[in-house]
């Protein structure tokens, strides 16, 4: 194990310090209070522990010696030449915190190691669960239980019986966990020695030398830091305070001390207190009905999960969100939505924003604030609420013939669940027939209409399509939240909740048509696909992220095609067009990124291997460049697409269904390309784009120097109407041309109404604007960088590389406008480009 501070938090591998081979956390109980104005969360977490058979005395002594060595690391650095003026910097980088009892322990004492950073820990205490009156009576009747309880170690005996309770009794089990979490600390030494360094929290009990003797239940009191990298404290698009979990690279270790390795599968329950005007969304199997917290102005939201999951899948969002209503917005509300335009660079005056918001909330009837309290779920039976005659994606499922796969054979086959015991939807007959699980969509007020017309309308169709492709939904419900503009990705999935970027929303432009929903629909399908690949089936080694991202990217096409009800030919053409676009993106990334960041299995033959204690590292996880790379998505996608082409699409999907049936609830490891790339351009959709490229090249050449005359802006050439994906390819091919006339740039923007297209199209348009210094398009670039932050990082680099003073000023102006709300990793990358 590396000494504290040995890993550069910005550039090197991510340490996973938890000694999971010695002891595992089986259940977490969190009791947290969110203080938005102070930008901190404080409270406690109770850990229910289970020692592992692999924890022998020699391994523990070896790790104890390592920690003893780590204690003196700072002094060692001083001895070997650290300059006096660097001592303070070194100490700050180590970020060590110890209880006064730590020095009383010995290296021979067993050490519980938890992944942790950016937390202020106040106390760690042993919990006396046997002191709870009547707690024994809640366990199942068993003579062995009673005899064990009366034996020498009642706490261990109680916990073994509690953890072994069958999944059919999960409600009783959770009630016992909740009662135990509120038990008092043990008498005569309840306070436990602890030490926290840059990446871990270490806990000991004096003279306890083995995991089997270590306390089975401990409570940690702590609070987060405003700079903690697991949380994003920011303002939403309504300029209201909010916080949400940021996900990778460090996951949740700056939210609560935990075991981060994927093998540390656990359940959890949480009580989260937040201001009464806020909504708390979280990974949880049932919608939370908030209750009053005494006489305070806080409400308490309770969530739980019964499926063991890695701690990294825990997601939390607290803010002034509003549930997107199913009713159609009247025209007057549409105008209010425009007045609340989140696209303005300058913040609206408070009185105007408050007035607009209150008008919109009141016009929603009682759906906003009342729904926050009641939270009725939109279910499959409520699909009639999504009717609209405007486009296929707005119609009800009953009006369309979405094919329904017959899964009766899979229900009657010999494949049974092989995972640990938990309430599994794959064994429920009702779950197999539930095409659309209960779902809700939340957003800031100013995005309610856009979220309704895109996400809420598409979501039931995408859920039904996913069910048709893969079978039973692994999770019983889904919340979707439109997160603040600084979100560093287009989407992020967790059990029961998905974060979506505002970049995927329909632009709301009447001229854009249904094509602008393609990005939103495909991204929804991608995140839904993670329910199967990434969540219910995960990678045992985090470096193999292609297992989740490659499968999700491949399946997003299949599910989205199913949702659109494409014919076989349309499906094939769309697949090939998307494959070509991804091949071009992958080729560009391979040429312009470091080779070590392109490898699917960077640990090679050591993939999945850990130290004797269970600790390991995730290669390149902290490299900010990796955050914005798609190589793992795309290489994994192409591998799976190749397999599908070899065995046939239908057989491939049948294989995936059986794979899910067999391996759900498990972690897995993974234990061709150029010749296929020549096939994808040979499709009708691509040929149509190539014809249009030729037209535009000729048009540009015949209009050189004539762009300022308005009569020249309207071309005589008849240009074909193109889909969103075709427009992306068209603009990419035009980017390869050395010149574009001003007239052709004007015509491109006008004919294809590029201001109203989806973010992928507008991104390519902005690249074209920058390359040809089309000053009339600089406003489009500015809007894109401000409101599509997850997609615009490398556009800053293109602005700087042109060495055009106006473009460089534009880049600096945009960074200045968004730097406070920008994702820290994205900001570091952009600052390196600009500064």
PANUKE-438188 format. One line per 4 residues: number of its first residue (from 1); their letters; for each residue x, y, z of C-alpha. Coordinates in steps of 0.2 Angstrom, whole numbers. Layout:
N
NUM	A	X,Y,Z | ...
***
This chain:
835
1	XXXX	0,0,0 | 7,17,-5 | 10,30,9 | -2,44,11
5	XXXX	0,58,-2 | 10,47,-14 | -4,48,-27 | -6,64,-36
9	XXXX	-24,68,-35 | -25,76,-52 | -14,65,-63 | -11,48,-57
13	XXXX	-20,32,-53 | -34,31,-41 | -31,21,-25 | -44,9,-19
17	XXXX	-38,7,-1 | -52,-4,7 | -46,-20,14 | -60,-30,7
21	XXXX	-52,-47,8 | -52,-45,27 | -68,-37,31 | -84,-32,21
25	XXXX	-97,-19,24 | -114,-27,21 | -125,-13,24 | -125,6,27
29	XXXX	-137,17,36 | -134,35,33 | -142,50,43 | -137,66,34
33	XXXX	-142,84,35 | -140,95,19 | -135,114,22 | -136,122,5
37	XXXX	-130,139,10 | -115,132,20 | -111,120,6 | -109,105,18
41	XXXX	-118,89,23 | -116,83,41 | -122,68,50 | -117,50,53
45	XXXX	-115,33,44 | -117,16,52 | -108,2,45 | -113,-17,47
49	XXXX	-97,-27,45 | -94,-45,41 | -76,-53,42 | -70,-63,28
53	XXXX	-62,-80,28 | -46,-74,19 | -41,-63,34 | -27,-73,41
57	XXXX	-15,-66,54 | 0,-64,43 | -9,-52,31 | -15,-42,45
61	XXXX	2,-40,53 | 9,-35,36 | -4,-22,33 | -2,-16,51
65	XXXX	17,-13,48 | 13,-4,32 | 2,8,41 | 15,11,55
69	XXXX	27,15,41 | 15,27,33 | 13,36,50 | 31,42,49
73	XXXX	31,46,30 | 31,64,33 | 46,64,44 | 55,52,31
77	XXXX	52,65,17 | 60,78,28 | 75,68,31 | 78,65,13
81	XXXX	80,83,7 | 63,91,7 | 66,110,8 | 60,120,23
85	XXXX	49,130,13 | 41,115,5 | 36,107,22 | 20,116,24
89	XXXX	15,111,6 | 19,93,9 | 9,92,25 | -6,100,17
93	XXXX	-5,87,2 | -5,73,15 | -21,79,23 | -19,69,39
97	XXXX	-32,68,53 | -30,57,68 | -40,55,84 | -30,57,100
101	XXXX	-32,38,104 | -23,33,88 | -6,34,96 | -11,21,109
105	XXXX	-14,7,96 | -1,-5,90 | 3,-11,72 | -2,-28,78
109	XXXX	-20,-22,80 | -32,-26,66 | -35,-10,55 | -52,-7,46
113	XXXX	-48,3,30 | -61,13,21 | -60,23,6 | -62,41,11
117	XXXX	-56,59,6 | -61,77,8 | -71,73,24 | -69,79,42
121	XXXX	-71,65,54 | -76,69,72 | -78,52,80 | -79,34,77
125	XXXX	-88,23,89 | -92,5,92 | -111,2,93 | -119,-9,106
129	XXXX	-133,-17,96 | -137,-29,110 | -142,-15,122 | -158,-12,112
133	XXXX	-173,-18,122 | -182,-33,113 | -170,-33,98 | -168,-52,100
137	XXXX	-186,-55,98 | -186,-48,80 | -174,-62,74 | -182,-78,67
141	XXXX	-186,-91,79 | -171,-103,80 | -164,-113,94 | -146,-110,87
145	XXXX	-149,-91,87 | -154,-91,105 | -139,-102,110 | -127,-91,100
149	XXXX	-134,-75,107 | -130,-82,125 | -112,-87,120 | -96,-77,122
153	XXXX	-99,-65,107 | -117,-60,106 | -114,-46,94 | -106,-57,81
157	XXXX	-119,-70,83 | -133,-58,82 | -125,-50,66 | -123,-67,58
161	XXXX	-141,-71,60 | -146,-54,54 | -136,-55,38 | -142,-73,35
165	XXXX	-161,-68,35 | -169,-73,19 | -174,-60,6 | -192,-63,9
169	XXXX	-190,-55,26 | -181,-40,20 | -193,-27,28 | -190,-35,45
173	XXXX	-171,-35,41 | -171,-16,37 | -181,-12,52 | -168,-21,63
177	XXXX	-154,-12,54 | -163,5,57 | -165,1,76 | -147,-5,77
181	XXXX	-141,11,69 | -149,21,83 | -141,10,97 | -130,19,110
185	XXXX	-111,17,109 | -103,3,118 | -98,6,137 | -80,6,142
189	XXXX	-72,12,126 | -85,15,114 | -74,28,105 | -62,20,93
193	XXXX	-45,26,87 | -45,32,69 | -33,40,57 | -38,48,40
197	XXXX	-25,52,26 | -28,58,8 | -37,43,2 | -42,32,17
201	XXXX	-50,31,34 | -42,19,46 | -50,12,62 | -44,1,75
205	XXXX	-49,-6,92 | -35,-8,105 | -29,-26,107 | -41,-32,94
209	XXXX	-29,-41,82 | -41,-50,70 | -56,-46,59 | -66,-59,68
213	XXXX	-64,-50,84 | -67,-32,77 | -83,-24,81 | -97,-29,69
217	XXXX	-106,-12,70 | -97,5,70 | -104,23,68 | -94,37,60
221	XXXX	-99,55,63 | -92,67,50 | -96,81,38 | -91,85,20
225	XXXX	-80,99,14 | -86,112,2 | -71,107,-9 | -76,88,-9
229	XXXX	-74,81,-26 | -89,69,-24 | -102,83,-23 | -106,98,-35
233	XXXX	-112,113,-25 | -119,125,-38 | -134,134,-44 | -147,127,-56
237	XXXX	-154,135,-72 | -166,145,-61 | -152,152,-51 | -157,142,-36
241	XXXX	-144,133,-24 | -142,114,-27 | -130,99,-24 | -128,83,-33
245	XXXX	-116,68,-33 | -103,70,-47 | -99,52,-50 | -82,47,-56
249	XXXX	-67,49,-54 | -67,47,-35 | -86,42,-34 | -93,44,-17
253	XXXX	-79,43,-5 | -80,62,-2 | -98,60,3 | -97,45,15
257	XXXX	-83,33,21 | -85,17,11 | -78,2,2 | -76,8,-16
261	XXXX	-70,-8,-24 | -84,-16,-35 | -83,-32,-25 | -89,-23,-9
265	XXXX	-107,-26,-14 | -119,-19,0 | -136,-13,3 | -141,4,11
269	XXXX	-154,15,18 | -153,33,21 | -162,47,30 | -158,64,22
273	XXXX	-164,81,29 | -165,95,18 | -174,112,18 | -193,110,16
277	XXXX	-193,119,0 | -181,107,-8 | -183,90,-16 | -172,75,-12
281	XXXX	-169,62,-26 | -159,47,-23 | -155,29,-27 | -170,20,-19
285	XXXX	-183,7,-23 | -198,17,-18 | -202,35,-19 | -199,44,-3
289	XXXX	-213,53,5 | -205,67,16 | -210,69,34 | -207,84,45
293	XXXX	-192,85,56 | -199,91,72 | -201,110,73 | -187,113,61
297	XXXX	-189,120,43 | -182,103,37 | -190,88,29 | -184,70,30
301	XXXX	-183,59,15 | -180,41,17 | -173,29,4 | -167,11,4
305	XXXX	-161,-3,-8 | -162,-21,-6 | -151,-27,-20 | -132,-27,-15
309	XXXX	-123,-14,-26 | -106,-6,-26 | -105,10,-16 | -100,20,-32
313	XXXX	-118,18,-38 | -126,28,-24 | -133,45,-31 | -140,60,-23
317	XXXX	-147,76,-29 | -155,90,-18 | -162,106,-25 | -177,116,-30
321	XXXX	-183,104,-43 | -200,103,-50 | -209,87,-56 | -212,89,-75
325	XXXX	-231,88,-77 | -239,76,-89 | -252,89,-95 | -248,99,-111
329	XXXX	-242,117,-108 | -255,130,-114 | -248,144,-126 | -247,156,-111
333	XXXX	-236,145,-102 | -225,143,-117 | -222,161,-117 | -217,161,-98
337	XXXX	-205,147,-102 | -197,158,-115 | -196,173,-103 | -187,161,-91
341	XXXX	-174,158,-105 | -160,148,-97 | -149,153,-112 | -146,171,-108
345	XXXX	-128,175,-103 | -133,188,-90 | -143,182,-75 | -161,189,-75
349	XXXX	-166,202,-62 | -172,193,-46 | -189,201,-46 | -192,196,-64
353	XXXX	-186,178,-62 | -197,176,-46 | -212,183,-55 | -210,172,-70
357	XXXX	-207,157,-59 | -222,160,-48 | -233,162,-64 | -227,146,-71
361	XXXX	-229,136,-55 | -247,143,-53 | -252,139,-71 | -246,121,-68
365	XXXX	-261,120,-56 | -256,112,-40 | -244,100,-49 | -227,109,-44
369	XXXX	-227,111,-25 | -241,99,-21 | -233,85,-32 | -217,88,-23
373	XXXX	-225,82,-7 | -237,68,-15 | -225,62,-29 | -238,52,-38
377	XXXX	-229,41,-50 | -232,40,-69 | -235,21,-72 | -237,10,-87
381	XXXX	-256,12,-84 | -254,30,-86 | -247,30,-103 | -263,39,-110
385	XXXX	-256,55,-102 | -243,56,-115 | -254,58,-130 | -250,70,-144
389	XXXX	-252,70,-162 | -237,79,-167 | -224,65,-169 | -222,46,-167
393	XXXX	-213,49,-150 | -227,58,-142 | -240,45,-145 | -246,33,-133
397	XXXX	-239,15,-132 | -257,8,-136 | -258,18,-152 | -242,10,-158
401	XXXX	-237,-8,-161 | -222,-10,-151 | -217,-28,-153 | -218,-37,-137
405	XXXX	-206,-52,-135 | -213,-68,-128 | -202,-72,-112 | -212,-87,-106
409	XXXX	-198,-99,-112 | -185,-90,-102 | -196,-90,-86 | -198,-109,-88
413	XXXX	-180,-113,-92 | -168,-121,-81 | -158,-105,-78 | -160,-99,-60
417	XXXX	-153,-85,-51 | -135,-88,-45 | -132,-72,-36 | -133,-69,-17
421	XXXX	-150,-69,-9 | -160,-53,-12 | -178,-48,-18 | -175,-51,-37
425	XXXX	-186,-45,-50 | -181,-58,-62 | -190,-71,-52 | -207,-60,-52
429	XXXX	-220,-65,-65 | -227,-47,-64 | -210,-39,-67 | -208,-49,-84
433	XXXX	-224,-42,-90 | -221,-24,-84 | -216,-15,-100 | -215,2,-93
437	XXXX	-210,4,-75 | -216,19,-64 | -206,35,-69 | -205,53,-66
441	XXXX	-195,68,-73 | -188,83,-63 | -181,99,-69 | -179,117,-65
445	XXXX	-194,128,-68 | -187,136,-84 | -184,119,-92 | -201,111,-88
449	XXXX	-208,113,-105 | -193,107,-114 | -191,92,-102 | -210,88,-105
453	XXXX	-209,89,-124 | -193,78,-125 | -189,67,-110 | -206,64,-103
457	XXXX	-213,60,-120 | -199,49,-125 | -196,40,-108 | -211,27,-109
461	XXXX	-207,23,-127 | -189,20,-123 | -193,10,-107 | -205,-1,-117
465	XXXX	-192,-4,-131 | -179,-9,-118 | -191,-21,-111 | -194,-28,-129
469	XXXX	-175,-30,-132 | -169,-36,-115 | -183,-42,-104 | -188,-38,-86
473	XXXX	-182,-21,-80 | -170,-24,-66 | -176,-10,-55 | -194,-6,-50
477	XXXX	-195,13,-54 | -185,27,-62 | -183,46,-59 | -174,57,-72
481	XXXX	-167,74,-67 | -161,88,-78 | -145,93,-69 | -137,110,-69
485	XXXX	-127,116,-84 | -110,112,-77 | -114,94,-77 | -98,86,-86
489	XXXX	-107,72,-96 | -123,70,-106 | -130,57,-94 | -126,46,-79
493	XXXX	-136,31,-73 | -138,24,-56 | -151,12,-49 | -168,21,-49
497	XXXX	-161,38,-55 | -153,45,-71 | -145,62,-72 | -147,70,-89
501	XXXX	-138,86,-96 | -149,100,-103 | -139,98,-119 | -150,83,-124
505	XXXX	-166,92,-123 | -176,97,-138 | -172,115,-143 | -190,120,-144
509	XXXX	-188,127,-161 | -203,124,-172 | -192,123,-187 | -181,109,-180
513	XXXX	-195,96,-181 | -194,78,-174 | -176,76,-179 | -170,86,-164
517	XXXX	-176,72,-153 | -164,60,-159 | -150,65,-147 | -162,65,-132
521	XXXX	-170,48,-137 | -153,39,-140 | -146,46,-124 | -161,40,-114
525	XXXX	-159,23,-122 | -141,23,-117 | -144,27,-99 | -158,14,-98
529	XXXX	-147,1,-105 | -135,4,-90 | -149,-4,-79 | -143,-21,-87
533	XXXX	-125,-18,-92 | -116,-7,-79 | -128,-9,-64 | -136,-26,-62
537	XXXX	-121,-33,-71 | -105,-24,-68 | -87,-25,-71 | -76,-33,-57
541	XXXX	-62,-22,-62 | -65,-3,-64 | -52,-2,-78 | -64,-12,-89
545	XXXX	-77,1,-91 | -79,-4,-109 | -90,-18,-102 | -103,-6,-97
549	XXXX	-100,8,-109 | -98,-3,-124 | -113,-13,-121 | -124,3,-117
553	XXXX	-118,11,-133 | -121,-4,-144 | -138,-7,-136 | -144,12,-137
557	XXXX	-145,10,-155 | -155,-6,-154 | -167,1,-141 | -169,18,-150
561	XXXX	-173,9,-166 | -186,-2,-157 | -193,14,-150 | -194,22,-167
565	XXXX	-202,6,-174 | -190,7,-189 | -191,-6,-203 | -177,-18,-205
569	XXXX	-170,-8,-219 | -171,9,-210 | -164,0,-194 | -149,-6,-204
573	XXXX	-146,11,-212 | -147,20,-196 | -135,8,-188 | -122,10,-202
577	XXXX	-123,29,-202 | -120,29,-183 | -106,17,-185 | -98,28,-198
581	XXXX	-99,43,-186 | -92,34,-172 | -78,26,-182 | -73,44,-187
585	XXXX	-74,50,-169 | -63,35,-163 | -50,37,-177 | -49,56,-173
589	XXXX	-47,51,-154 | -34,38,-158 | -23,50,-167 | -25,64,-154
593	XXXX	-23,56,-137 | -10,47,-127 | -8,28,-131 | -9,23,-113
597	XXXX	-27,31,-112 | -33,21,-127 | -31,3,-120 | -47,-6,-115
601	XXXX	-38,-17,-102 | -23,-6,-95 | -19,-19,-82 | -17,-32,-96
605	XXXX	-16,-50,-88 | -17,-42,-71 | -35,-36,-74 | -45,-40,-58
609	XXXX	-30,-44,-47 | -29,-35,-30 | -17,-35,-16 | -18,-48,-1
613	XXXX	-29,-36,8 | -40,-32,-7 | -33,-15,-11 | -29,-10,-29
617	XXXX	-28,5,-40 | -38,11,-55 | -26,16,-69 | -27,33,-76
621	XXXX	-44,36,-67 | -38,53,-60 | -31,59,-77 | -43,74,-82
625	XXXX	-40,70,-101 | -48,53,-98 | -64,61,-92 | -68,68,-109
629	XXXX	-62,53,-120 | -74,40,-128 | -62,27,-133 | -69,14,-121
633	XXXX	-87,18,-127 | -82,16,-145 | -69,2,-145 | -82,-9,-134
637	XXXX	-96,-4,-146 | -86,-9,-161 | -81,-26,-154 | -99,-30,-150
641	XXXX	-105,-24,-167 | -92,-35,-175 | -99,-50,-165 | -117,-45,-170
645	XXXX	-112,-45,-188 | -104,-62,-187 | -119,-71,-178 | -133,-60,-184
649	XXXX	-142,-47,-175 | -157,-58,-169 | -145,-71,-162 | -134,-58,-154
653	XXXX	-149,-50,-145 | -155,-68,-140 | -138,-71,-133 | -138,-55,-123
657	XXXX	-155,-59,-115 | -148,-76,-109 | -132,-68,-103 | -143,-56,-93
661	XXXX	-153,-70,-86 | -138,-79,-81 | -126,-66,-74 | -138,-53,-67
665	XXXX	-132,-48,-49 | -114,-53,-53 | -98,-44,-57 | -89,-50,-73
669	XXXX	-72,-48,-82 | -68,-49,-101 | -55,-62,-104 | -56,-34,-180
673	XXXX	-61,-17,-184 | -52,-9,-199 | -59,-20,-212 | -77,-17,-207
677	XXXX	-75,2,-208 | -75,0,-227 | -93,-7,-227 | -102,7,-217
681	XXXX	-100,21,-230 | -109,10,-243 | -126,14,-237 | -141,25,-244
685	XXXX	-140,37,-230 | -121,40,-232 | -123,41,-251 | -136,55,-249
689	XXXX	-124,65,-237 | -110,63,-250 | -121,70,-264 | -125,85,-253
693	XXXX	-107,88,-249 | -103,89,-267 | -117,102,-269 | -110,112,-255
697	XXXX	-93,112,-261 | -98,118,-278 | -109,131,-271 | -95,138,-260
701	XXXX	-83,139,-275 | -96,148,-286 | -100,161,-272 | -83,166,-266
705	XXXX	-82,184,-261 | -101,186,-264 | -108,182,-246 | -112,200,-241
709	XXXX	-125,202,-255 | -142,196,-248 | -148,191,-265 | -134,179,-266
713	XXXX	-138,170,-250 | -153,160,-257 | -145,146,-267 | -153,140,-283
717	XXXX	-147,122,-279 | -160,110,-272 | -153,103,-256 | -160,87,-248
721	XXXX	-168,86,-231 | -157,77,-219 | -159,68,-202 | -149,74,-187
725	XXXX	-136,60,-189 | -134,64,-208 | -132,83,-203 | -118,78,-191
729	XXXX	-109,68,-205 | -112,82,-218 | -104,95,-206 | -89,84,-202
733	XXXX	-86,81,-221 | -87,99,-224 | -74,102,-210 | -62,93,-220
737	XXXX	-63,105,-234 | -50,119,-234 | -62,133,-238 | -80,138,-236
741	XXXX	-87,154,-243 | -96,167,-232 | -111,164,-243 | -111,145,-240
745	XXXX	-110,147,-222 | -125,158,-222 | -134,146,-233 | -130,131,-222
749	XXXX	-136,140,-206 | -152,145,-215 | -157,130,-225 | -154,117,-211
753	XXXX	-160,129,-197 | -144,125,-187 | -149,135,-172 | -163,123,-169
757	XXXX	-154,107,-171 | -148,96,-157 | -132,98,-148 | -122,86,-158
761	XXXX	-126,95,-174 | -123,112,-166 | -106,106,-160 | -101,102,-178
765	XXXX	-108,119,-184 | -98,128,-171 | -82,119,-176 | -85,125,-194
769	XXXX	-88,143,-188 | -72,143,-179 | -62,135,-193 | -67,148,-206
773	XXXX	-68,163,-194 | -87,165,-198 | -90,180,-187 | -108,180,-189
777	XXXX	-108,163,-181 | -98,168,-165 | -115,170,-155 | -119,152,-159
781	XXXX	-102,147,-152 | -104,157,-137 | -121,150,-133 | -115,133,-136
785	XXXX	-100,134,-124 | -111,142,-110 | -126,130,-111 | -118,114,-117
789	XXXX	-103,113,-106 | -101,94,-106 | -98,95,-125 | -89,111,-127
793	XXXX	-72,107,-119 | -61,105,-134 | -70,119,-143 | -60,130,-132
797	XXXX	-44,122,-139 | -49,125,-157 | -53,144,-153 | -36,146,-145
801	XXXX	-27,136,-159 | -33,148,-173 | -23,162,-165 | -37,174,-169
805	XXXX	-38,188,-156 | -57,189,-157 | -59,170,-155 | -47,169,-141
809	XXXX	-57,183,-132 | -73,174,-135 | -65,158,-127 | -59,168,-112
813	XXXX	-76,177,-111 | -86,161,-110 | -74,153,-97 | -76,168,-86
817	XXXX	-95,167,-88 | -96,148,-83 | -81,145,-72 | -90,145,-56
821	XXXX	-103,132,-61 | -91,122,-72 | -86,104,-68 | -69,105,-59
825	XXXX	-61,93,-71 | -67,102,-86 | -62,118,-79 | -44,112,-77
829	XXXX	-43,106,-95 | -50,122,-102 | -38,133,-91 | -23,123,-97
833	XXX	-29,127,-115 | -32,146,-112 | -20,151,-98
***
